[in-house]
């Protein structure tokens, strides 16, 4: 599966402490491998459901966790799994090639409270705005989820050693969304229009769908420069712009 497994016990312990909110949580682990992280998660969580698609690794996972009563291990493709019905937290040192699909699975899961994923450092930085730029998926989901980058994990902490460093990407479902549910469809359409890039600036792109005067007013309220490029606009500013464009009170 082209997966690189964490091999440093100290990093594994630190990572496990970052997952979820504490004792009593249900944690779902994607790409559990031989169970090193699974065992560390089980020491803190109420229950752990660990998925591993590779049958050889799945046998090692079962062996490592067979005396852990709060662990259920599943041999199979995590991406085909149904999310738990109730609240849960997602964890995983996930295969780089499956990162986008696993993140999409998480965002679509109604019960997801948080996701704490080990990804390529570049992916984490892009999604968390660490370059001062924000991606479409981050902006589109910002009213419901916060995105941030946690600890950086050097490449030599993995076996086999990958070509690049990794980092922990953390998503948290907000206790209170920044927009009401009835406003989300309009917000997503606004974001998708803005990210078309037509006209070279966000202002020019939005004018294709909204009156110029309303776009001017939205930019003034949100503090967005007229010549701002779409990726340089902070997600909080996007929310403020959408509120004005669609007449939603703060």
C-alpha positions as CSV (number, residue, x, y, z in Angstrom):
1,X,0.0,0.0,0.0
2,X,3.1,2.3,-0.2
3,X,2.7,3.1,3.5
4,X,5.5,4.3,5.8
5,X,5.0,3.3,9.4
6,X,5.9,5.3,12.5
7,X,8.7,3.5,14.3
8,X,9.6,6.0,17.0
9,X,7.8,5.1,20.3
10,X,8.1,8.6,21.7
11,X,6.5,10.1,18.6
12,X,3.8,7.4,18.6
13,X,3.0,8.3,22.3
14,X,2.9,12.0,21.6
15,X,0.7,11.4,18.5
16,X,-1.8,9.3,20.5
17,X,-2.1,12.0,23.1
18,X,-3.1,14.4,20.4
19,X,-6.0,12.2,19.2
20,X,-9.6,12.9,20.4
21,X,-10.5,14.5,23.6
22,X,-9.6,11.9,26.2
23,X,-10.9,8.8,28.0
24,X,-14.2,7.5,26.8
25,X,-13.9,8.5,23.2
26,X,-14.5,6.2,20.3
27,X,-11.5,6.4,17.9
28,X,-11.5,4.9,14.4
29,X,-8.0,4.3,13.0
30,X,-7.4,4.2,9.2
31,X,-4.4,2.2,8.1
32,X,-3.5,0.6,11.4
33,X,-0.6,-1.4,10.1
34,X,0.8,-3.8,12.7
35,X,-1.0,-2.0,15.6
36,X,1.8,0.1,17.2
37,X,-0.3,3.2,17.1
38,X,-3.5,1.2,17.8
39,X,-2.1,0.0,21.1
40,X,-1.1,3.6,22.1
41,X,-4.6,4.8,21.2
42,X,-6.2,2.1,23.2
43,X,-4.4,3.2,26.3
44,X,-6.3,6.5,26.2
45,X,-9.6,5.9,24.3
46,X,-12.7,4.2,25.4
47,X,-12.9,2.1,22.3
48,X,-10.8,1.8,19.1
49,X,-11.9,0.4,15.8
50,X,-8.7,-0.3,13.7
51,X,-8.8,-0.9,9.9
52,X,-6.0,-2.6,8.0
53,X,-6.3,-3.7,4.4
54,X,-3.1,-5.7,4.1
55,X,-3.8,-9.2,5.3
56,X,-0.2,-9.8,6.5
57,X,-0.2,-6.6,8.6
58,X,-3.8,-7.3,9.7
59,X,-2.6,-10.6,11.3
60,X,0.2,-8.7,13.2
61,X,-2.4,-6.1,14.2
62,X,-4.6,-8.9,15.6
63,X,-1.7,-10.4,17.5
64,X,-0.6,-7.2,19.1
65,X,-4.1,-6.2,20.1
66,X,-5.7,-9.5,21.0
67,X,-5.4,-8.8,24.8
68,X,-6.8,-5.3,24.5
69,X,-10.5,-5.6,25.2
70,X,-11.4,-2.1,23.9
71,X,-9.9,-2.7,20.4
72,X,-11.8,-4.1,17.5
73,X,-9.7,-4.8,14.4
74,X,-11.1,-5.1,10.9
75,X,-9.3,-6.6,7.9
76,X,-10.6,-4.5,5.0
77,X,-10.6,-1.3,3.1
78,X,-11.2,1.6,5.5
79,X,-12.7,3.7,2.6
80,X,-15.5,1.2,2.2
81,X,-16.4,1.4,5.9
82,X,-19.5,3.0,7.1
83,X,-18.9,5.7,9.7
84,X,-20.1,5.0,13.3
85,X,-23.6,6.3,14.0
86,X,-22.5,8.3,17.0
87,X,-19.7,10.7,17.7
88,X,-16.2,9.5,17.0
89,X,-12.6,10.7,16.3
90,X,-10.6,9.6,13.3
91,X,-6.8,8.8,13.6
92,X,-4.3,7.3,11.3
93,X,-0.8,7.4,9.9
94,X,-2.4,7.1,6.5
95,X,-0.9,6.2,3.1
96,X,0.1,9.3,1.3
97,X,-1.7,8.3,-1.9
98,X,-5.0,7.9,-0.1
99,X,-4.9,11.2,1.9
100,X,-7.4,13.1,-0.2
101,X,-9.9,10.2,-0.2
102,X,-9.6,9.6,3.5
103,X,-10.1,13.3,4.3
104,X,-13.1,13.4,2.0
105,X,-14.5,10.3,3.9
106,X,-14.0,12.2,7.2
107,X,-15.7,15.4,6.0
108,X,-18.7,13.4,4.9
109,X,-19.1,11.5,8.2
110,X,-22.0,13.0,10.2
111,X,-20.6,11.9,13.6
112,X,-17.0,13.0,13.1
113,X,-15.8,15.2,15.9
114,X,-12.2,15.4,14.9
115,X,-9.6,13.9,12.6
116,X,-5.9,13.7,13.6
117,X,-4.0,12.4,10.6
118,X,-0.3,11.9,9.8
119,X,0.2,13.2,6.2
120,X,2.9,14.5,4.0
121,X,4.1,17.9,5.4
122,X,3.2,19.7,2.2
123,X,-0.4,18.5,2.3
124,X,-0.8,19.5,5.9
125,X,0.7,23.0,5.3
126,X,-1.5,23.6,2.3
127,X,-4.7,22.6,4.0
128,X,-3.9,24.5,7.2
129,X,-2.9,27.7,5.4
130,X,0.7,27.5,6.7
131,X,1.9,29.2,3.5
132,X,-0.5,32.1,3.9
133,X,-2.6,30.5,1.2
134,X,-5.8,28.5,1.6
135,X,-7.1,25.6,-0.5
136,X,-10.6,25.2,-1.9
137,X,-11.4,22.3,0.4
138,X,-10.3,24.2,3.5
139,X,-12.3,27.3,2.6
140,X,-15.4,25.3,1.5
141,X,-15.6,23.4,4.8
142,X,-14.4,26.2,7.1
143,X,-17.8,27.2,8.5
144,X,-18.1,23.6,9.9
145,X,-14.5,22.5,10.5
146,X,-11.3,24.2,11.7
147,X,-8.0,23.1,10.1
148,X,-4.6,23.3,11.7
149,X,-1.2,21.7,11.6
150,X,0.3,20.0,14.6
151,X,3.7,18.5,15.1
152,X,6.1,17.9,12.3
153,X,7.5,14.4,12.1
154,X,10.9,13.9,10.5
155,X,11.2,11.3,7.7
156,X,13.7,9.3,9.7
157,X,11.0,8.4,12.3
158,X,9.3,6.1,9.7
159,X,10.1,2.6,8.3
160,X,10.6,2.4,5.4
161,X,12.0,6.0,5.3
162,X,10.0,8.2,3.0
163,X,11.4,10.9,0.8
164,X,9.8,13.8,2.7
165,X,8.9,14.7,6.2
166,X,5.3,14.4,7.6
167,X,3.1,16.4,9.9
168,X,0.0,16.0,11.9
169,X,-3.1,17.6,10.3
170,X,-6.0,18.2,12.7
171,X,-9.6,18.9,11.8
172,X,-12.2,19.8,14.4
173,X,-15.9,20.0,14.0
174,X,-17.0,23.4,15.4
175,X,-19.3,23.4,18.4
176,X,-21.3,26.1,16.6
177,X,-21.0,26.5,12.8
178,X,-20.0,29.9,11.6
179,X,-23.0,29.9,9.3
180,X,-26.5,28.4,9.7
181,X,-27.2,25.1,7.9
182,X,-29.6,26.9,5.6
183,X,-26.8,29.2,4.4
184,X,-24.2,26.5,3.6
185,X,-25.4,25.7,0.0
186,X,-25.2,29.4,-1.0
187,X,-21.8,29.7,0.8
188,X,-20.3,26.7,-1.1
189,X,-21.6,28.1,-4.5
190,X,-20.0,31.4,-3.6
191,X,-16.7,29.7,-2.8
192,X,-16.7,27.7,-6.0
193,X,-17.4,30.8,-8.1
194,X,-14.5,32.6,-6.3
195,X,-12.1,29.8,-6.9
196,X,-12.7,29.7,-10.7
197,X,-10.0,32.4,-11.0
198,X,-11.8,34.1,-13.8
199,X,-10.6,37.7,-14.0
200,X,-7.4,37.2,-12.0
201,X,-8.8,38.4,-8.6
202,X,-11.5,37.2,-6.2
203,X,-13.3,40.5,-6.8
204,X,-13.5,39.9,-10.5
205,X,-14.6,36.3,-10.1
206,X,-17.4,37.1,-7.7
207,X,-18.7,39.9,-10.0
208,X,-19.7,37.3,-12.4
209,X,-22.4,36.1,-10.0
210,X,-23.1,39.1,-7.8
211,X,-23.8,42.8,-8.3
212,X,-20.6,45.0,-8.2
213,X,-22.0,47.2,-5.4
214,X,-22.7,44.1,-3.2
215,X,-19.2,42.7,-3.8
216,X,-17.7,46.1,-2.9
217,X,-19.7,46.2,0.3
218,X,-18.7,42.6,1.2
219,X,-15.0,43.3,0.7
220,X,-15.2,46.4,2.8
221,X,-16.9,44.5,5.7
222,X,-14.4,41.6,5.5
223,X,-11.4,43.8,5.0
224,X,-10.4,42.1,1.8
225,X,-8.3,44.2,-0.6
226,X,-9.8,44.8,-4.0
227,X,-6.9,43.2,-5.8
228,X,-6.7,40.1,-3.5
229,X,-6.0,36.8,-5.2
230,X,-8.4,34.1,-4.2
231,X,-6.0,31.8,-2.4
232,X,-4.7,34.7,-0.2
233,X,-8.1,35.4,1.3
234,X,-8.4,34.0,4.9
235,X,-11.4,31.6,5.4
236,X,-12.8,33.9,8.1
237,X,-12.9,36.6,5.5
238,X,-14.7,34.3,3.1
239,X,-17.4,33.8,5.7
240,X,-17.8,37.5,6.2
241,X,-18.0,38.1,2.4
242,X,-20.6,35.4,2.0
243,X,-22.7,36.9,4.9
244,X,-22.9,40.2,3.1
245,X,-23.5,38.7,-0.4
246,X,-26.4,36.6,0.9
247,X,-27.8,38.8,3.6
248,X,-27.0,36.6,6.6
249,X,-26.5,38.4,9.9
250,X,-23.4,37.6,11.9
